[in-house]
Amino acid sequence: MDINTKYLKKNAFRVTKKRGITASRIRVPGGHMDAKFLSLIQEIADKYGDGTIHITTRQGFEVPGIDMKDIPEVNKLLQPIIEGLGINQEVPGEGYTAAGTRNIAACIGNRVCPFANYDTSAFAKKIEEAIFPNDLHFKVALTGCPNDCLKVRMHDFGIIGMTEPQYDAYRCIGCQACVNNCKSRATGALRFENFKVVRDHDKCIGCGECVGKCPTGAWSRSEEKYYRLAIMGRSGKKNPRLAEDFIVWVDEASILKIILNTYDFVAEYIDKEAPGGKEHIGYIIDRTGFQEYKKWALKDVKLGPKAVLKDNIYWSGVRY
């Protein structure tokens, strides 16, 4: 049996250990979907797979045990899921049309979690619409607060929710619950002076812990949404490392533009002779230099007045 593995992977099916058998990889942007789609995934698994489903580390689903000759039928069953989740398609009815950009992962966000500073799933969907389909290998993850439940610092782009806490002194009763909580759970950015709380903006990481701890509502989250953008974390063989901060107190529109600019940067500098035509973004930046990447990433980006941009980034990690 002749197998076009390039087509197979591009159509979001996996090459498996058993010849002629594949697995369908199903995207769920932001890890959030209507429960009704689960029955459709079960139908694919029962009718064409081996009756099992694997939940991937990127919050998607993988249905193993599919005969390659059944790929067109599986793609037909995937269509209502793809449409229901609003995933871009080049040819409707023929499944996914890209293999590179991975499913965008997100923590549960402020729809549910009291610590989250923004709607992670909604932002993930915006990024999905902007960057998929694409064959370049990017990993993007979002987390609602600096607790980083999703481990976004292990991705190419880690988006961490922030808030600029707003203080209403007239509501404050001087209990210092926020001060003590910030000292024990965050960075000690609050102090008590003249019977009122003072916030050190330079120390504040925008976690919002003070908001949840105040018994009288003296602290509230800012109406404006801010983020910490950490870049170029990775696992792998050569040099696994955590992402480092690129911009702090950055806005949503700037993040979207930086990600899109990075696709242009990779298209320009990727090693065409790399195995499988793939080269990780971080290794391209290591090769070309951070300052060159920074020039591309910030093209036509208008950062807000509060944004703090790093002059340089020095990644470390484990080196083999």
Backbone bond lengths (Angstrom), bond angles and torsions (degrees), N, CA, C in turn:
res aa  C-N    CA-C-N  psi(-1)  N-CA   C-N-CA  omega(-1)  CA-C   N-CA-C  phi
1 M - - - 1.466 - - 1.525 109.76 -
2 D 1.339 117.01 122.80 1.453 121.37 176.87 1.519 108.98 -79.28
3 I 1.335 116.10 133.00 1.460 121.16 -177.97 1.523 109.40 -122.70
4 N 1.319 116.90 120.70 1.452 121.97 175.10 1.528 107.07 -88.47
5 T 1.325 116.27 87.95 1.462 120.05 -174.03 1.529 112.03 -66.63
6 K 1.330 117.05 -29.86 1.464 119.98 178.64 1.519 110.06 -63.85
7 Y 1.334 116.92 -45.40 1.462 120.77 177.80 1.517 110.12 -66.02
8 L 1.305 115.87 -40.46 1.465 121.61 -178.11 1.527 110.47 -57.98
9 K 1.324 116.41 -50.54 1.461 121.07 -178.08 1.527 111.04 -67.24
10 K 1.326 116.58 -40.89 1.468 120.12 -178.88 1.517 111.20 -62.71
11 N 1.309 116.62 -30.11 1.462 121.92 179.16 1.538 111.72 -86.28
12 A 1.335 115.65 11.62 1.477 123.31 176.91 1.524 112.47 66.94
13 F 1.335 116.37 35.55 1.464 121.30 170.25 1.526 108.07 -113.87
14 R 1.297 115.75 144.90 1.460 121.36 -174.71 1.528 112.08 -95.11
15 V 1.341 115.35 143.22 1.461 120.80 167.54 1.523 107.28 -77.16
16 T 1.320 117.49 127.24 1.464 120.51 -177.09 1.533 110.72 -113.50
17 K 1.315 115.49 178.37 1.468 120.83 -178.27 1.522 112.34 -72.53
18 K 1.331 117.08 -19.24 1.466 120.70 -177.46 1.527 109.54 -102.03
19 R 1.308 116.34 122.02 1.463 121.21 -176.33 1.534 110.78 -60.97
20 G 1.318 115.03 132.19 1.456 120.50 178.41 1.516 114.44 85.66
21 I 1.335 116.65 -4.27 1.462 121.07 -178.91 1.524 108.91 -114.68
22 T 1.324 116.67 136.01 1.458 121.83 -177.19 1.524 110.40 -129.27
23 A 1.330 115.44 -179.02 1.460 122.07 176.57 1.518 108.48 -137.36
24 S 1.309 116.82 136.14 1.458 121.79 179.75 1.520 109.70 -88.91
25 R 1.342 116.25 131.75 1.466 121.75 179.19 1.530 109.11 -105.53
26 I 1.313 116.00 119.55 1.468 122.37 -172.06 1.523 110.15 -107.75
27 R 1.315 117.01 122.71 1.462 122.69 -179.04 1.530 110.85 -79.19
28 V 1.323 115.00 139.53 1.472 121.32 172.85 1.534 106.80 -135.68
29 P 1.330 118.46 84.61 1.469 120.68 -175.18 1.521 112.71 -55.42
30 G 1.321 116.19 126.54 1.455 120.74 -179.69 1.514 113.78 75.94
31 G 1.347 117.20 1.64 1.453 120.75 178.66 1.512 114.42 69.83
32 H 1.338 117.98 14.98 1.475 121.49 -175.05 1.525 109.80 -122.45
33 M 1.338 117.03 131.01 1.457 121.11 -179.38 1.514 110.26 -155.23
34 D 1.323 116.68 159.97 1.459 121.10 174.63 1.525 108.97 -69.66
35 A 1.319 116.31 140.62 1.463 121.22 -176.89 1.526 112.54 -62.36
36 K 1.339 117.12 -23.22 1.463 119.68 -178.16 1.525 112.81 -61.13
37 F 1.339 116.95 -24.96 1.459 119.40 -178.71 1.525 112.18 -74.02
38 L 1.316 116.96 -17.24 1.462 119.70 179.05 1.525 111.25 -63.31
39 S 1.331 116.81 -35.63 1.468 119.38 179.84 1.526 110.99 -67.83
40 L 1.330 117.06 -31.43 1.462 120.28 177.68 1.525 110.66 -70.60
41 I 1.334 116.20 -39.06 1.462 120.07 176.24 1.522 110.12 -64.69
42 Q 1.336 116.60 -39.72 1.469 120.44 176.99 1.529 110.77 -62.59
43 E 1.323 117.19 -38.98 1.467 120.45 179.44 1.530 111.01 -61.84
44 I 1.332 116.58 -42.09 1.466 120.22 177.70 1.520 110.11 -62.11
45 A 1.348 115.99 -45.61 1.466 120.64 -178.17 1.514 111.81 -63.79
46 D 1.315 117.22 -41.32 1.469 120.75 -177.38 1.527 112.23 -76.05
47 K 1.329 116.69 -38.11 1.467 120.03 -174.01 1.519 112.86 -84.38
48 Y 1.344 116.40 -38.62 1.461 119.10 -174.35 1.524 113.93 -120.98
49 G 1.323 118.39 -18.47 1.450 121.26 179.93 1.512 112.49 -98.58
50 D 1.332 116.14 -157.39 1.465 119.66 -179.90 1.523 112.10 -101.60
51 G 1.337 115.31 16.18 1.457 119.72 176.81 1.514 114.62 85.45
52 T 1.342 117.15 5.49 1.468 119.95 178.86 1.523 110.29 -120.44
53 I 1.335 115.39 163.26 1.463 122.39 177.70 1.519 108.20 -136.11
54 H 1.328 116.57 136.23 1.462 120.91 175.71 1.525 108.96 -107.52
55 I 1.345 116.44 127.47 1.458 120.74 174.75 1.524 107.02 -87.69
56 T 1.314 116.79 118.66 1.458 120.72 -172.50 1.529 111.87 -80.09
57 T 1.316 115.96 166.36 1.461 120.96 177.46 1.516 111.46 -67.63
58 R 1.321 117.71 -17.04 1.462 121.72 -179.63 1.522 112.09 -100.16
59 Q 1.336 117.21 19.24 1.457 123.60 173.92 1.526 113.42 68.98
60 G 1.301 116.79 22.44 1.448 120.08 172.27 1.522 109.40 -105.44
61 F 1.320 115.99 -171.71 1.460 121.63 177.08 1.521 109.59 -121.93
62 E 1.306 115.79 145.78 1.454 121.23 174.16 1.526 107.91 -125.44
63 V 1.331 115.46 127.24 1.464 121.05 -179.67 1.524 107.98 -108.83
64 P 1.339 117.94 105.48 1.467 120.65 -177.55 1.537 112.71 -86.51
65 G 1.333 114.40 170.40 1.458 120.74 173.10 1.507 114.97 81.95
66 I 1.335 118.37 22.09 1.465 121.96 -177.98 1.522 110.25 -92.43
67 D 1.316 116.80 130.14 1.459 121.31 175.11 1.528 108.44 -71.24
68 M 1.328 117.10 133.64 1.462 120.54 -175.50 1.528 113.51 -58.77
69 K 1.317 116.17 -27.98 1.469 118.69 179.68 1.536 111.74 -69.49
70 D 1.342 116.18 -15.37 1.462 120.33 -179.15 1.524 113.22 -94.59
71 I 1.342 117.70 4.64 1.466 120.40 -178.51 1.532 112.51 -55.52
72 P 1.346 120.34 -45.42 1.472 119.34 179.19 1.529 112.93 -58.90
73 E 1.335 117.35 -38.47 1.465 120.25 179.50 1.527 111.40 -70.15
74 V 1.325 115.84 -37.42 1.470 119.61 177.20 1.521 110.11 -64.62
75 N 1.331 116.62 -40.82 1.462 120.00 179.00 1.529 111.68 -60.96
76 K 1.331 116.68 -35.57 1.464 119.72 177.23 1.530 111.10 -64.54
77 L 1.327 116.11 -39.91 1.458 119.81 179.07 1.526 112.12 -72.17
78 L 1.332 116.33 -25.47 1.462 120.63 177.79 1.526 112.44 -74.68
79 Q 1.334 116.90 -20.57 1.460 120.46 -171.77 1.532 113.90 -56.23
80 P 1.342 119.86 -48.18 1.473 117.96 179.30 1.524 113.30 -64.63
81 I 1.330 117.56 -27.40 1.465 120.45 176.85 1.527 109.29 -70.72
82 I 1.324 115.99 -46.41 1.463 121.49 179.96 1.530 110.55 -60.71
83 E 1.338 116.32 -45.13 1.463 120.27 179.32 1.527 110.90 -67.61
84 G 1.324 116.49 -42.08 1.457 120.61 -178.05 1.510 113.60 -64.54
85 L 1.338 116.66 -31.49 1.454 120.91 178.77 1.529 112.23 -91.68
86 G 1.321 116.57 0.45 1.465 120.60 175.56 1.511 114.29 68.65
87 I 1.328 117.23 35.24 1.460 121.19 -178.05 1.527 110.07 -88.59
88 N 1.320 116.89 131.51 1.460 121.48 -178.78 1.524 110.95 -63.35
89 Q 1.317 115.28 140.12 1.468 122.16 177.69 1.518 109.71 -132.11
90 E 1.320 115.17 142.58 1.464 119.13 174.76 1.522 110.22 -83.05
91 V 1.348 115.91 -39.23 1.462 120.79 178.78 1.525 108.53 -131.93
92 P 1.339 118.55 105.96 1.463 120.74 179.85 1.524 111.87 -57.98
93 G 1.333 115.43 137.57 1.460 120.40 178.42 1.504 114.16 92.69
94 E 1.335 117.55 -8.78 1.467 120.17 -178.54 1.534 112.11 -112.07
95 G 1.329 115.33 26.15 1.461 119.47 174.06 1.517 112.96 74.59
96 Y 1.326 114.96 -154.39 1.462 121.23 179.94 1.529 108.88 -81.07
97 T 1.325 115.62 148.84 1.469 118.75 -175.38 1.526 111.71 -120.26
98 A 1.320 117.13 28.22 1.461 120.83 176.20 1.518 109.07 -156.45
99 A 1.327 114.87 155.08 1.462 119.71 -176.58 1.511 113.54 -121.78
100 G 1.330 117.34 -16.47 1.454 119.17 -169.05 1.510 115.18 -81.57
101 T 1.334 116.81 -67.98 1.458 121.11 -176.47 1.519 110.12 -59.92
102 R 1.312 116.34 120.61 1.458 121.38 -175.38 1.523 111.67 -78.76
103 N 1.322 115.79 162.51 1.451 120.61 177.23 1.524 109.89 -54.91
104 I 1.314 116.10 133.03 1.467 121.15 -179.44 1.521 108.47 -79.65
105 A 1.326 115.72 121.23 1.459 121.35 -174.72 1.527 110.82 -99.42
106 A 1.333 116.14 152.09 1.460 120.38 -179.98 1.518 110.64 -153.05
107 C 1.325 115.40 148.97 1.464 119.63 171.10 1.526 107.81 -71.79
108 I 1.310 118.19 178.20 1.469 121.23 -173.07 1.522 113.07 -70.40
109 G 1.336 117.41 -21.79 1.456 120.70 172.87 1.519 114.88 74.83
110 N 1.352 115.30 -173.03 1.462 119.40 -172.36 1.518 114.67 -80.05
111 R 1.327 117.88 2.39 1.465 118.85 171.42 1.530 110.28 -66.27
112 V 1.338 114.77 -26.71 1.463 120.48 -176.16 1.526 112.15 -128.29
113 C 1.325 116.92 -47.21 1.466 121.49 -170.66 1.530 111.87 -81.19
114 P 1.334 118.52 128.57 1.473 121.18 179.92 1.525 113.46 -71.63
115 F 1.328 117.98 -15.36 1.461 120.96 -179.59 1.529 112.49 -89.07
116 A 1.327 117.26 -20.95 1.461 121.00 -174.28 1.530 111.27 -71.02
117 N 1.325 116.14 141.35 1.460 122.16 -177.38 1.523 114.14 -97.88
118 Y 1.326 118.03 -3.84 1.463 119.60 179.45 1.521 110.43 -160.89
119 D 1.334 115.03 171.16 1.460 122.18 179.89 1.530 108.10 -84.60
120 T 1.311 116.70 94.47 1.464 121.84 -175.47 1.527 112.69 -63.20
121 S 1.326 116.78 -39.17 1.468 119.92 -177.84 1.525 111.05 -66.14
122 A 1.331 116.79 -39.50 1.466 120.01 -179.95 1.525 110.78 -65.30
123 F 1.341 117.04 -42.44 1.466 120.14 179.06 1.530 109.89 -67.48
124 A 1.327 117.18 -37.96 1.471 120.68 177.91 1.524 110.82 -60.56
125 K 1.334 117.02 -39.70 1.468 120.30 179.37 1.529 110.72 -65.54
126 K 1.340 117.10 -37.54 1.465 120.09 177.86 1.526 110.89 -63.49
127 I 1.321 115.75 -42.44 1.467 119.45 179.23 1.520 109.93 -66.33
128 E 1.337 116.70 -42.06 1.470 121.40 178.11 1.518 110.48 -55.78
129 E 1.317 116.80 -48.27 1.463 121.12 -178.52 1.523 112.06 -62.75
130 A 1.338 115.81 -30.73 1.466 119.95 -176.48 1.526 112.81 -81.57
131 I 1.328 118.19 -31.36 1.470 119.07 -169.91 1.521 115.61 -116.24
132 F 1.333 118.99 -12.21 1.467 119.33 -178.54 1.519 109.68 -108.29
133 P 1.337 119.87 139.72 1.471 127.66 5.33 1.520 112.97 -85.53
134 N 1.321 115.70 150.50 1.459 122.54 175.96 1.521 108.27 -160.21
135 D 1.316 117.05 141.13 1.462 121.01 -177.44 1.522 113.70 -87.17
136 L 1.347 117.54 -8.30 1.458 119.40 178.99 1.532 110.04 -75.74
137 H 1.326 114.68 144.24 1.466 122.04 -172.11 1.535 109.93 -85.98
138 F 1.336 116.47 93.02 1.463 122.27 177.78 1.526 108.99 -116.59
139 K 1.331 115.48 146.76 1.466 120.91 173.77 1.521 108.76 -126.83
140 V 1.334 115.60 122.43 1.456 122.46 -178.35 1.527 108.54 -124.69
141 A 1.332 116.38 136.08 1.457 120.37 179.22 1.520 110.05 -142.37
142 L 1.331 115.62 148.14 1.457 121.73 -176.51 1.528 110.54 -126.70
143 T 1.324 115.29 139.58 1.454 120.41 175.53 1.520 108.90 -135.28
144 G 1.331 116.66 146.32 1.454 120.97 -170.22 1.508 116.16 -75.12
145 C 1.330 117.17 -21.18 1.464 120.04 -176.66 1.522 109.28 -157.08
146 P 1.342 118.30 172.91 1.465 120.60 -177.82 1.534 115.04 -65.43
147 N 1.338 118.33 -5.86 1.473 118.61 172.27 1.524 110.82 -60.43
148 D 1.335 115.83 -26.22 1.470 123.38 175.23 1.520 112.48 51.72
149 C 1.320 115.96 55.16 1.468 120.85 179.36 1.529 111.79 -60.78
150 L 1.327 117.80 -25.73 1.464 119.80 -176.94 1.516 113.10 -92.16
151 K 1.339 117.75 -0.24 1.472 121.41 -179.74 1.528 110.88 57.64
152 V 1.333 116.22 51.30 1.465 120.25 -175.08 1.522 112.45 -70.03
153 R 1.322 117.78 -16.54 1.469 119.50 179.20 1.528 112.69 -74.72
154 M 1.323 117.59 4.58 1.460 121.06 173.85 1.526 111.22 -103.12
155 H 1.338 116.16 16.75 1.463 121.19 -176.33 1.531 111.09 -120.93
156 D 1.330 114.85 168.76 1.465 119.63 176.67 1.525 110.59 -63.95
157 F 1.324 115.73 -41.97 1.456 121.41 176.18 1.521 108.51 -128.88
158 G 1.324 115.79 117.15 1.457 121.39 175.62 1.518 109.05 -111.83
159 I 1.333 116.37 120.56 1.464 121.69 -174.78 1.524 108.47 -110.30
160 I 1.317 116.28 112.69 1.454 122.58 -173.22 1.522 109.20 -111.04
161 G 1.327 116.83 124.43 1.457 121.33 -177.10 1.523 112.73 -69.14
162 M 1.332 115.75 139.96 1.465 122.61 177.64 1.534 109.03 -132.99
163 T 1.322 115.72 160.54 1.454 121.43 170.70 1.512 108.06 -141.17
164 E 1.331 115.86 149.73 1.461 119.73 173.79 1.531 106.86 -99.22
165 P 1.322 117.47 101.73 1.468 120.36 -172.64 1.529 112.18 -58.39
166 Q 1.335 116.20 134.65 1.456 122.80 179.17 1.532 109.01 -103.31
167 Y 1.320 116.47 128.37 1.464 121.90 -173.00 1.522 111.21 -109.32
168 D 1.329 115.94 124.02 1.466 122.44 175.38 1.526 107.53 -105.85
169 A 1.327 115.91 98.52 1.463 120.84 -174.33 1.522 113.03 -60.71
170 Y 1.336 117.26 -27.98 1.461 119.97 -177.88 1.531 112.05 -70.70
171 R 1.315 117.16 -21.96 1.465 120.61 177.83 1.528 112.31 -87.22
172 C 1.312 116.35 -17.08 1.460 121.49 -174.28 1.531 111.01 -72.14
173 I 1.343 116.90 132.03 1.469 121.71 178.74 1.529 111.71 -107.90
174 G 1.334 115.72 6.67 1.459 119.85 176.22 1.516 115.08 72.58
175 C 1.319 117.95 24.73 1.469 120.28 -179.15 1.529 112.51 -74.53
176 Q 1.315 116.46 -20.82 1.460 124.34 178.27 1.541 113.50 66.30
177 A 1.322 116.17 19.60 1.469 118.98 176.95 1.520 110.70 -60.81
178 C 1.320 116.05 -38.64 1.464 120.11 -179.51 1.529 110.71 -68.64
179 V 1.315 116.17 -40.35 1.468 121.15 -179.49 1.519 110.61 -62.53
180 N 1.332 115.68 -48.67 1.464 120.65 -178.80 1.527 111.37 -66.07
181 N 1.336 116.42 -38.36 1.455 120.18 -180.00 1.525 111.30 -67.67
182 C 1.328 116.96 -40.64 1.467 120.94 178.71 1.524 110.32 -64.63
183 K 1.324 115.85 -37.03 1.461 119.76 -179.60 1.527 111.47 -67.69
184 S 1.348 116.87 -39.30 1.464 120.05 -175.43 1.517 113.74 -88.51
185 R 1.344 117.13 -29.14 1.466 120.01 -173.35 1.516 114.25 -113.29
186 A 1.340 117.10 -11.51 1.472 118.83 -177.38 1.528 110.53 -133.44
187 T 1.322 117.63 -122.68 1.469 119.72 -170.33 1.522 114.79 -119.36
188 G 1.335 117.47 7.14 1.463 119.25 -178.38 1.514 112.63 67.56
189 A 1.344 116.39 38.72 1.462 120.85 -177.19 1.527 112.80 -83.05
190 L 1.334 117.81 -7.03 1.462 121.55 -178.64 1.526 110.27 -111.11
191 R 1.313 115.17 145.03 1.466 120.54 174.15 1.533 108.92 -143.31
192 F 1.304 116.06 159.35 1.460 121.58 -176.92 1.524 109.50 -105.57
193 E 1.342 115.32 118.23 1.463 120.79 -179.19 1.525 109.92 -135.19
194 N 1.340 116.53 130.92 1.466 121.08 177.12 1.527 112.01 51.63
195 F 1.317 113.81 43.20 1.463 122.16 175.50 1.534 113.62 67.63
196 K 1.320 117.73 17.00 1.454 121.74 176.38 1.528 109.11 -136.24
197 V 1.328 115.43 162.07 1.463 121.22 -178.89 1.528 109.90 -93.63
198 V 1.329 116.12 136.05 1.465 122.50 177.81 1.528 108.12 -117.39
199 R 1.326 116.28 133.30 1.477 121.08 -179.53 1.520 109.90 -105.78
200 D 1.328 116.53 130.84 1.461 123.07 175.64 1.532 107.85 -90.55
201 H 1.322 116.66 106.19 1.465 120.85 -175.52 1.534 111.84 -60.96
202 D 1.322 116.68 -35.19 1.468 119.98 -178.28 1.527 111.93 -67.66
203 K 1.325 116.60 -30.54 1.464 120.33 178.44 1.526 113.07 -87.06
204 C 1.322 116.03 -24.75 1.471 120.79 -174.14 1.529 110.77 -67.73
205 I 1.321 116.51 130.20 1.468 121.33 177.85 1.524 111.91 -101.48
206 G 1.342 116.29 6.57 1.461 120.02 174.93 1.507 114.37 69.38
207 C 1.321 117.30 29.66 1.468 120.04 -175.16 1.521 113.25 -75.46
208 G 1.345 117.63 -28.24 1.453 120.95 -179.48 1.520 114.45 83.65
209 E 1.331 117.89 9.61 1.463 121.08 179.35 1.531 111.25 -58.82
210 C 1.328 117.05 -36.36 1.460 120.98 -178.93 1.523 111.44 -63.62
211 V 1.331 116.63 -33.49 1.460 121.27 -178.24 1.531 110.56 -63.68
212 G 1.316 114.96 -46.25 1.461 118.89 -177.96 1.514 113.96 -74.30
213 K 1.323 116.94 -21.07 1.466 120.09 -174.45 1.523 113.28 -89.83
214 C 1.325 117.80 -23.70 1.464 120.93 -175.09 1.531 111.42 -70.36
215 P 1.327 118.61 123.53 1.475 121.16 -177.97 1.523 114.06 -76.39
216 T 1.335 117.92 -13.80 1.471 120.25 -176.52 1.519 113.44 -114.33
217 G 1.320 117.88 2.85 1.464 120.76 -179.92 1.509 114.01 73.28
218 A 1.336 116.79 27.54 1.464 119.46 177.99 1.528 111.80 -70.32
219 W 1.312 116.42 -25.34 1.464 121.50 177.32 1.534 109.48 -105.71
220 S 1.309 116.75 140.12 1.467 121.86 175.11 1.526 108.97 -141.57
221 R 1.327 116.10 159.53 1.465 120.14 178.07 1.526 110.33 -76.32
222 S 1.309 115.77 147.90 1.469 120.61 179.01 1.520 110.39 -68.05
223 E 1.311 116.25 148.21 1.467 120.45 176.74 1.527 110.02 -65.66
224 E 1.323 116.95 -37.20 1.466 121.14 177.83 1.528 109.35 -73.74
225 K 1.337 115.83 141.26 1.458 121.38 177.62 1.524 109.33 -96.46
226 Y 1.322 115.27 133.42 1.455 121.05 178.39 1.530 109.89 -125.94
227 Y 1.323 115.06 159.49 1.466 120.05 -177.09 1.525 110.46 -142.59
228 R 1.318 114.17 156.67 1.459 122.24 169.41 1.529 105.67 -106.93
229 L 1.319 117.21 118.91 1.458 121.24 -179.63 1.524 109.20 -100.94
230 A 1.333 115.67 110.25 1.470 121.85 176.68 1.523 107.98 -104.33
231 I 1.327 116.82 140.48 1.467 119.06 -172.19 1.533 113.28 -129.51
232 M 1.306 113.47 150.96 1.457 125.83 168.49 1.530 115.01 65.35
233 G 1.322 115.94 40.57 1.454 118.91 166.61 1.520 108.49 -80.95
234 R 1.334 117.20 157.22 1.466 119.16 -178.65 1.522 110.29 -167.03
235 S 1.315 113.89 157.41 1.461 120.33 168.11 1.528 106.13 -104.08
236 G 1.311 119.06 -147.86 1.462 119.53 176.39 1.514 113.62 102.23
237 K 1.320 114.74 -175.78 1.467 121.78 -170.18 1.525 114.29 -84.57
238 K 1.326 117.25 -45.69 1.469 120.09 -167.56 1.526 113.68 -74.27
239 N 1.337 115.43 -57.09 1.466 119.44 -171.80 1.529 110.69 -149.07
240 P 1.331 117.92 71.76 1.472 119.33 177.00 1.527 110.19 -63.47
241 R 1.345 115.55 139.96 1.457 118.76 -175.33 1.527 109.94 -159.89
242 L 1.321 116.28 161.99 1.454 121.63 174.93 1.527 109.86 -88.57
243 A 1.324 115.22 150.03 1.464 120.50 176.09 1.523 109.94 -66.70
244 E 1.314 115.54 149.43 1.461 121.79 176.72 1.532 109.56 -111.83
245 D 1.333 116.34 152.44 1.459 120.69 -179.89 1.527 110.97 -62.64
246 F 1.320 115.73 133.16 1.458 122.89 175.20 1.532 109.62 -104.02
247 I 1.342 115.53 -51.77 1.469 120.62 178.26 1.533 108.30 -138.82
248 V 1.313 115.84 135.90 1.461 122.24 177.07 1.526 108.54 -113.90
249 W 1.325 117.14 146.70 1.468 123.79 -175.98 1.530 110.21 60.92
250 V 1.324 115.22 41.58 1.460 120.78 -178.85 1.526 109.63 -96.39
251 D 1.317 117.96 155.27 1.458 123.01 -177.66 1.525 111.36 -94.34
252 E 1.319 115.28 166.20 1.466 122.65 -176.08 1.527 112.66 -63.01
253 A 1.334 116.89 -46.04 1.471 120.51 -177.58 1.528 111.43 -60.93
254 S 1.316 117.09 -38.66 1.464 120.55 179.66 1.520 111.23 -65.69
255 I 1.330 116.71 -39.83 1.464 120.52 178.59 1.525 110.58 -61.94
256 L 1.313 116.76 -46.50 1.466 120.32 178.79 1.522 111.28 -57.85
257 K 1.333 116.44 -45.10 1.457 120.46 -178.48 1.528 111.16 -66.26
258 I 1.321 117.87 -38.91 1.471 121.73 179.13 1.522 110.54 -63.44
259 I 1.328 116.99 -41.99 1.470 120.16 178.70 1.527 110.19 -63.28
260 L 1.319 117.03 -45.60 1.468 120.41 179.23 1.526 110.85 -63.81
261 N 1.316 117.46 -39.98 1.467 120.54 177.35 1.523 111.24 -62.73
262 T 1.323 116.31 -32.29 1.464 120.05 -179.57 1.523 110.99 -67.23
263 Y 1.318 117.53 -32.99 1.472 119.71 174.34 1.530 110.21 -60.78
264 D 1.320 116.78 -41.56 1.471 120.42 177.98 1.526 110.66 -64.53
265 F 1.330 115.94 -41.58 1.471 120.96 179.13 1.529 110.71 -60.46
266 V 1.336 116.93 -46.48 1.463 120.63 -178.82 1.521 110.63 -66.22
267 A 1.329 117.12 -42.10 1.463 120.29 178.55 1.529 111.38 -58.77
268 E 1.326 116.60 -32.51 1.463 121.35 -179.57 1.523 112.14 -76.67
269 Y 1.338 117.40 -39.40 1.459 120.22 -167.90 1.532 115.67 -112.27
270 I 1.309 118.95 -4.38 1.459 120.21 -177.19 1.530 111.05 -61.04
271 D 1.309 115.46 142.68 1.464 121.21 177.95 1.521 108.84 -75.28
272 K 1.314 115.81 107.98 1.479 119.95 -176.98 1.523 111.96 -65.37
273 E 1.344 116.83 -18.52 1.458 120.26 -179.07 1.536 112.08 -94.35
274 A 1.311 116.90 3.29 1.472 120.28 179.63 1.524 109.96 -63.42
275 P 1.337 118.27 147.94 1.472 121.33 -179.84 1.523 111.66 -54.06
276 G 1.335 115.64 127.03 1.453 120.40 -179.72 1.513 113.87 70.76
277 G 1.360 116.63 9.16 1.450 119.98 -178.33 1.512 113.42 70.88
278 K 1.345 116.37 18.48 1.462 120.24 -176.66 1.524 110.40 -118.23
279 E 1.310 115.15 139.55 1.453 122.11 172.30 1.518 107.35 -144.14
280 H 1.324 116.72 127.14 1.455 121.06 -176.88 1.522 110.63 -62.34
281 I 1.343 116.95 140.92 1.467 121.65 -177.80 1.516 111.29 -54.10
282 G 1.328 116.16 -45.08 1.463 119.79 -177.15 1.509 112.87 -58.73
283 Y 1.336 116.97 -37.81 1.462 120.12 179.30 1.528 111.22 -71.58
284 I 1.331 116.19 -30.66 1.469 119.46 175.91 1.532 109.66 -66.41
285 I 1.341 116.19 -42.47 1.467 120.19 177.95 1.528 110.37 -65.24
286 D 1.345 116.62 -39.49 1.464 119.77 177.22 1.529 110.11 -59.23
287 R 1.313 115.67 -36.65 1.466 120.69 -175.61 1.533 111.94 -79.45
288 T 1.326 116.99 -40.30 1.465 120.23 -175.04 1.530 112.67 -90.68
289 G 1.340 116.24 -21.30 1.462 120.38 -178.03 1.520 111.73 101.30
290 F 1.323 115.71 141.09 1.463 120.56 -177.78 1.513 112.34 -61.92
291 Q 1.315 118.41 -38.81 1.461 120.80 -176.59 1.524 111.84 -63.12
292 E 1.328 116.88 -35.34 1.472 119.79 176.58 1.522 109.94 -67.00
293 Y 1.343 115.77 -44.12 1.463 118.88 177.60 1.522 110.79 -60.92
294 K 1.319 116.51 -44.50 1.467 122.04 -178.27 1.528 110.73 -57.28
295 K 1.319 116.11 -39.93 1.463 120.88 178.99 1.536 110.94 -60.94
296 W 1.325 116.23 -44.20 1.456 120.92 179.05 1.522 111.20 -70.25
297 A 1.328 116.69 -43.94 1.462 121.12 -174.67 1.529 112.46 -62.50
298 L 1.333 116.71 -34.77 1.463 120.41 -174.59 1.523 113.75 -95.43
299 K 1.326 116.87 8.28 1.463 120.01 179.72 1.531 110.29 -60.18
300 D 1.327 116.56 124.30 1.476 124.41 178.65 1.528 113.22 60.89
301 V 1.328 117.41 19.68 1.463 121.24 177.08 1.528 108.36 -92.64
302 K 1.328 116.66 128.75 1.460 121.96 178.83 1.525 107.91 -110.60
303 L 1.312 116.20 95.60 1.461 121.34 -178.30 1.526 110.38 -72.00
304 G 1.326 115.49 147.32 1.450 121.05 178.23 1.521 111.56 -72.39
305 P 1.323 117.32 168.02 1.475 121.40 -175.60 1.525 114.00 -65.63
306 K 1.312 118.06 -22.89 1.467 120.42 -178.57 1.529 112.85 -90.11
307 A 1.322 117.43 -12.37 1.464 121.18 -175.19 1.525 111.59 -62.55
308 V 1.321 115.21 136.91 1.469 121.58 177.26 1.531 107.50 -115.76
309 L 1.321 116.11 112.07 1.461 123.32 -176.60 1.526 110.23 -98.12
310 K 1.330 116.33 132.82 1.456 119.59 178.43 1.531 110.73 -77.03
311 D 1.323 115.33 133.88 1.464 119.82 179.12 1.525 111.37 -67.10
312 N 1.322 115.46 -39.73 1.460 120.15 179.72 1.522 108.61 -150.18
313 I 1.313 116.40 160.43 1.460 121.72 177.83 1.518 108.24 -130.48
314 Y 1.314 115.47 133.76 1.457 121.29 177.66 1.529 107.92 -121.81
315 W 1.328 116.05 105.21 1.458 120.41 179.51 1.528 109.71 -83.73
316 S 1.307 116.27 149.50 1.472 119.45 176.85 1.521 109.11 -119.19
317 G 1.330 117.60 -103.42 1.453 119.88 179.10 1.521 112.74 86.87
318 V 1.321 115.19 -167.10 1.463 123.08 179.88 1.519 108.67 -97.53
319 R 1.310 116.91 130.66 1.476 120.94 178.95 1.516 109.93 -116.05
320 Y 1.329 114.45 132.00 1.472 119.73 178.49 1.522 110.04 -107.88
